[in-house]
Amino acid sequence: MTDQEDPDSTAGEPSEGIPSGIEATDFVDVDDLSSAELQRILERAAAMKAGEDDTRLADATLGMLFEKPSTRTRISFETGMTQLGGHAMFLGPDDIQLGHGEPLRDTARVLGRYVDVVMARLFDHEDVVTLAEYADCPVVNGLTDEAHPCQTLADLLTLREQFDDDVSLAWIGDGNNVGQSFLLGAAMAGIDVTVATPTGYGMEPQVIERAGELGPAPAVTTDPEAAVDGADVVYTDVWVSMGQEDEREQKLSAFDGFQVNEELLAGTDAKVMHCLPAHRGEEITDAVMESDRVLVWDQAENRLHAQKALLVELLAG
């Protein structure tokens, strides 16, 4: 328990000066929030990190569903819920009926009667959509093959800490789930993004179109050097995501020239972001990962603060 936390605080009690509760009932992707709600969550996360917000969720229970293994997602959610005064319950593939005969909608209905909020880290995005539809409690997407909105909250909090005003960012590499959620969140936050991906590995057209509806339209190219030119931040992620191991050799060939290395960054002062885990020597070099350019460790820490703020906002209403 930190010095700021009061064990006698009631669940969802707001700190003075910070609005509490949002209209969104689930967090399946970033644009489930309005731009104002997104900013409010980031404000609360910053206040929590600074020790200026002691809101509690006393006795609340978080059910955590995992099909995919995790380091940051499990630890940050479990630690965060404990710090808020609640309880987090790990539910792996062998712990419940998920995918073992019981319809997912039935599992969702039962969970909604037991826990206060569900976090699900699954393969199929539609499974999280189903959970949100049938569970009578908020559902948070902890990662699917299409989206990773919790990472986006941490990323935007990190950028908020580093830059006072306009930010331009280059996404280099695979147009994957992390990139797609970030593109939506960046647009909502007014961040200019240039996406550089190899042909055939770009982000989904509907995601790019949606980002343009939410804020500054992203630029799209297949030239990483052009994307990095003038960027304040360069963001990359693994080329071979979990479940894509059979595509490894094909992808390594296709992504030749897209590595974030000292040569690509030469002549720039750009900071570097990566959501982790990093495959050093593939999408990013060890030298860059160990340099003072990286914001990687701030991103990882900010998963904790951003998710605590999200849980409070979802439950305080």
C-alpha positions as CSV (number, residue, x, y, z in Angstrom):
1,M,0.0,0.0,0.0
2,T,1.4,3.4,-0.9
3,D,1.3,6.5,1.4
4,Q,-1.4,8.0,-0.8
5,E,-3.8,5.1,-0.5
6,D,-6.5,5.2,2.2
7,P,-7.9,1.8,3.1
8,D,-11.1,3.3,4.3
9,S,-11.9,5.0,0.9
10,T,-15.0,3.6,-0.8
11,A,-14.9,1.9,-4.2
12,G,-14.8,4.4,-7.0
13,E,-14.4,7.5,-4.7
14,P,-13.1,10.3,-6.9
15,S,-10.2,12.5,-6.0
16,E,-11.0,16.2,-5.8
17,G,-10.8,18.0,-9.1
18,I,-10.8,14.9,-11.3
19,P,-14.1,13.9,-12.9
20,S,-15.0,10.3,-12.4
21,G,-16.9,7.8,-14.6
22,I,-17.2,7.7,-18.4
23,E,-20.1,6.8,-20.7
24,A,-18.1,3.9,-22.2
25,T,-19.1,0.6,-20.6
26,D,-16.4,-1.5,-22.3
27,F,-12.9,-0.9,-23.7
28,V,-12.6,-3.2,-26.7
29,D,-10.6,-0.6,-28.7
30,V,-9.5,2.9,-28.1
31,D,-12.3,4.5,-30.0
32,D,-14.8,3.1,-27.6
33,L,-13.9,6.2,-25.7
34,S,-14.6,9.8,-26.8
35,S,-11.6,12.1,-27.2
36,A,-12.7,13.8,-24.0
37,E,-12.9,10.5,-22.1
38,L,-9.4,9.5,-23.4
39,Q,-7.9,12.7,-22.2
40,R,-9.7,12.3,-18.8
41,I,-8.2,8.8,-18.4
42,L,-4.7,10.2,-19.2
43,E,-5.1,13.0,-16.8
44,R,-6.1,10.6,-14.0
45,A,-3.2,8.3,-14.9
46,A,-0.8,11.2,-14.7
47,A,-2.2,12.2,-11.3
48,M,-2.0,8.6,-10.0
49,K,1.6,8.3,-11.1
50,A,2.4,11.6,-9.3
51,G,0.7,10.5,-6.1
52,E,-2.0,13.1,-6.5
53,D,-5.0,10.7,-6.9
54,D,-5.8,8.2,-4.2
55,T,-9.1,6.9,-5.7
56,R,-9.8,3.3,-4.5
57,L,-11.8,0.4,-5.8
58,A,-12.1,-1.3,-2.5
59,D,-13.1,-5.0,-2.7
60,A,-13.6,-4.9,-6.5
61,T,-12.6,-8.1,-8.4
62,L,-10.9,-8.2,-11.7
63,G,-11.2,-11.5,-13.7
64,M,-8.2,-11.8,-16.0
65,L,-8.7,-14.2,-19.0
66,F,-5.6,-15.4,-20.8
67,E,-5.2,-17.4,-23.9
68,K,-1.8,-15.8,-24.7
69,P,1.1,-15.7,-22.2
70,S,2.0,-12.3,-20.8
71,T,4.5,-10.4,-18.8
72,R,3.5,-6.8,-18.7
73,T,-0.3,-7.3,-19.1
74,R,-0.6,-9.8,-16.2
75,I,1.7,-8.0,-13.8
76,S,0.5,-4.5,-14.5
77,F,-3.2,-5.4,-14.1
78,E,-2.7,-7.6,-11.1
79,T,-0.5,-5.1,-9.4
80,G,-2.7,-2.2,-10.3
81,M,-5.9,-3.8,-9.0
82,T,-4.1,-4.6,-5.7
83,Q,-2.9,-1.0,-5.4
84,L,-6.5,0.2,-5.9
85,G,-7.6,-2.0,-3.0
86,G,-9.2,-4.7,-5.1
87,H,-8.4,-8.3,-6.1
88,A,-7.2,-9.7,-9.5
89,M,-7.9,-13.3,-10.5
90,F,-5.8,-15.1,-13.1
91,L,-7.9,-17.4,-15.4
92,G,-5.8,-19.3,-17.9
93,P,-6.9,-21.8,-20.6
94,D,-6.8,-24.7,-18.1
95,D,-8.6,-22.8,-15.3
96,I,-12.0,-22.3,-16.9
97,Q,-14.2,-23.5,-19.7
98,L,-12.9,-20.9,-22.2
99,G,-12.7,-22.8,-25.5
100,H,-13.4,-26.2,-23.9
101,G,-17.0,-26.8,-24.8
102,E,-19.0,-24.1,-23.0
103,P,-20.2,-21.3,-25.4
104,L,-18.3,-18.1,-24.8
105,R,-21.5,-16.2,-24.3
106,D,-22.3,-18.5,-21.4
107,T,-18.9,-17.9,-19.8
108,A,-19.4,-14.2,-20.2
109,R,-22.8,-14.2,-18.5
110,V,-21.5,-16.1,-15.5
111,L,-18.4,-13.9,-15.2
112,G,-20.5,-10.8,-15.2
113,R,-22.3,-12.1,-12.1
114,Y,-19.1,-12.9,-10.2
115,V,-16.6,-10.1,-10.9
116,D,-16.7,-6.4,-11.3
117,V,-14.6,-6.1,-14.5
118,V,-13.1,-8.6,-17.0
119,M,-9.8,-8.2,-18.7
120,A,-9.3,-10.6,-21.6
121,R,-6.0,-11.3,-23.5
122,L,-7.2,-13.5,-26.4
123,F,-6.4,-14.4,-30.0
124,D,-9.7,-13.8,-31.8
125,H,-10.9,-10.2,-31.5
126,E,-14.5,-11.3,-32.0
127,D,-14.2,-13.3,-28.8
128,V,-13.6,-10.0,-26.8
129,V,-16.6,-8.5,-28.7
130,T,-18.7,-11.4,-27.6
131,L,-17.5,-11.1,-24.0
132,A,-18.4,-7.4,-24.0
133,E,-21.9,-8.2,-25.4
134,Y,-22.9,-10.8,-22.9
135,A,-21.0,-10.0,-19.7
136,D,-23.0,-7.7,-17.3
137,C,-19.8,-5.9,-16.3
138,P,-17.1,-3.8,-18.1
139,V,-14.8,-5.8,-20.4
140,V,-11.3,-4.6,-21.2
141,N,-9.3,-5.8,-24.2
142,G,-5.9,-6.8,-22.9
143,L,-4.8,-7.7,-26.4
144,T,-6.2,-9.5,-29.4
145,D,-4.8,-10.2,-32.9
146,E,-6.5,-7.0,-34.1
147,A,-6.0,-4.5,-31.2
148,H,-4.1,-3.6,-28.1
149,P,-5.8,-0.5,-26.7
150,C,-4.3,-0.8,-23.2
151,Q,-0.8,-0.4,-24.8
152,T,-2.1,2.7,-26.6
153,L,-3.1,4.3,-23.3
154,A,0.4,3.8,-21.9
155,D,2.0,5.1,-25.1
156,L,-0.1,8.3,-25.1
157,L,0.7,8.8,-21.4
158,T,4.4,8.4,-22.3
159,L,4.2,11.0,-25.1
160,R,2.3,13.4,-22.9
161,E,5.1,13.2,-20.4
162,Q,7.8,13.8,-23.0
163,F,6.3,16.5,-25.3
164,D,4.5,19.6,-24.4
165,D,2.7,20.2,-27.7
166,D,2.8,19.0,-31.3
167,V,4.4,15.5,-31.8
168,S,5.1,13.8,-35.1
169,L,5.6,10.0,-35.0
170,A,6.8,7.4,-37.5
171,W,5.5,3.8,-37.2
172,I,8.1,1.5,-38.8
173,G,7.5,-2.1,-39.5
174,D,4.4,-4.4,-39.3
175,G,0.9,-3.0,-39.4
176,N,-0.1,-5.1,-36.5
177,N,-2.5,-4.9,-33.5
178,V,-0.4,-2.5,-31.5
179,G,0.0,-0.2,-34.5
180,Q,-3.7,-0.3,-35.3
181,S,-4.8,0.7,-31.9
182,F,-2.1,3.3,-31.6
183,L,-3.1,4.9,-34.9
184,L,-6.6,5.4,-33.6
185,G,-5.5,6.8,-30.2
186,A,-2.9,9.1,-31.8
187,A,-5.6,10.5,-34.1
188,M,-7.8,11.1,-31.1
189,A,-4.9,12.9,-29.3
190,G,-4.1,15.0,-32.4
191,I,-0.7,13.3,-33.1
192,D,0.6,13.3,-36.7
193,V,1.6,9.7,-37.7
194,T,3.4,8.4,-40.8
195,V,3.1,4.6,-41.2
196,A,5.9,2.9,-43.1
197,T,5.3,-0.8,-43.8
198,P,6.3,-3.3,-46.5
199,T,3.8,-3.9,-49.3
200,G,1.3,-6.4,-48.1
201,Y,1.9,-5.8,-44.4
202,G,0.1,-2.5,-43.8
203,M,-2.6,-1.7,-41.4
204,E,-6.2,-2.5,-42.3
205,P,-7.7,0.1,-44.7
206,Q,-10.7,0.6,-42.3
207,V,-8.4,1.4,-39.5
208,I,-6.6,4.1,-41.5
209,E,-9.9,5.5,-42.6
210,R,-11.2,5.5,-39.1
211,A,-8.1,7.3,-37.8
212,G,-8.7,10.0,-40.4
213,E,-12.3,10.4,-39.1
214,L,-11.0,10.8,-35.5
215,G,-8.2,13.3,-36.1
216,P,-5.2,14.0,-38.3
217,A,-5.2,11.5,-41.3
218,P,-2.1,9.3,-41.1
219,A,0.3,9.3,-44.0
220,V,1.2,5.9,-45.5
221,T,4.4,4.9,-47.2
222,T,6.7,1.9,-47.9
223,D,9.8,4.1,-47.3
224,P,11.1,3.9,-43.7
225,E,13.7,6.6,-44.3
226,A,11.1,9.1,-45.6
227,A,8.8,8.3,-42.6
228,V,11.6,8.9,-40.1
229,D,12.7,12.2,-41.7
230,G,11.5,15.0,-39.3
231,A,9.8,12.6,-36.8
232,D,10.1,13.3,-33.1
233,V,9.4,9.7,-32.3
234,V,10.0,6.4,-34.1
235,Y,7.9,3.4,-32.9
236,T,8.4,-0.2,-33.9
237,D,7.2,-3.6,-32.8
238,V,8.0,-7.2,-33.5
239,W,7.7,-8.5,-37.1
240,V,6.7,-12.0,-36.1
241,S,3.8,-11.8,-33.6
242,M,2.7,-14.5,-31.3
243,G,0.9,-17.2,-33.4
244,Q,2.7,-16.2,-36.6
245,E,5.8,-18.3,-36.1
246,D,5.2,-20.3,-39.3
247,E,5.6,-17.0,-41.2
248,R,8.9,-16.1,-39.7
249,E,11.3,-16.6,-42.7
250,Q,8.9,-15.0,-45.1
251,K,8.5,-12.0,-42.8
252,L,12.2,-11.6,-42.1
253,S,12.8,-11.3,-45.9
254,A,9.9,-8.9,-46.5
255,F,11.0,-6.6,-43.7
256,D,14.5,-6.2,-44.9
257,G,15.4,-2.5,-44.6
258,F,12.8,-1.7,-41.9
259,Q,15.0,-2.3,-38.9
260,V,15.2,0.6,-36.5
261,N,18.9,0.9,-36.2
262,E,21.5,3.6,-35.8
263,E,21.7,4.1,-39.6
264,L,18.0,4.8,-39.9
265,L,18.1,7.2,-37.0
266,A,21.3,9.0,-38.1
267,G,20.8,12.7,-38.3
268,T,17.7,12.7,-36.2
269,D,17.1,13.4,-32.5
270,A,14.1,11.0,-32.5
271,K,13.1,9.1,-29.4
272,V,12.3,5.4,-29.9
273,M,9.3,3.5,-28.7
274,H,8.6,-0.3,-28.5
275,C,5.8,-2.0,-26.7
276,L,8.0,-5.1,-25.8
277,P,9.0,-7.8,-25.9
278,A,11.6,-6.8,-28.4
279,H,13.4,-9.2,-30.8
280,R,16.7,-7.5,-30.7
281,G,18.6,-7.9,-33.9
282,E,15.3,-8.1,-35.9
283,E,13.0,-5.1,-35.8
284,I,15.4,-3.1,-33.6
285,T,19.1,-3.4,-32.7
286,D,20.6,-3.9,-29.3
287,A,22.5,-0.7,-29.6
288,V,19.3,1.3,-30.1
289,M,17.5,-0.5,-27.3
290,E,20.3,0.3,-24.9
291,S,20.6,4.0,-26.0
292,D,19.3,7.1,-24.3
293,R,16.8,7.5,-27.1
294,V,14.4,4.9,-25.9
295,L,11.2,5.6,-24.0
296,V,10.6,1.8,-23.8
297,W,10.9,1.5,-20.0
298,D,8.5,4.5,-19.4
299,Q,6.0,2.8,-21.8
300,A,6.2,-0.4,-19.8
301,E,5.8,1.4,-16.4
302,N,2.9,3.4,-17.7
303,R,0.9,0.3,-18.5
304,L,0.3,0.2,-14.7
305,H,-0.8,3.8,-14.2
306,A,-2.9,4.0,-17.4
307,Q,-4.8,0.8,-16.6
308,K,-5.4,1.8,-13.0
309,A,-7.0,5.0,-14.3
310,L,-9.0,3.1,-16.9
311,L,-10.4,0.7,-14.2
312,V,-11.4,3.6,-12.0
313,E,-13.2,5.4,-14.8
314,L,-15.0,2.2,-15.9
315,L,-16.2,1.3,-12.5
316,A,-16.7,4.7,-10.8
317,G,-19.7,5.5,-13.0
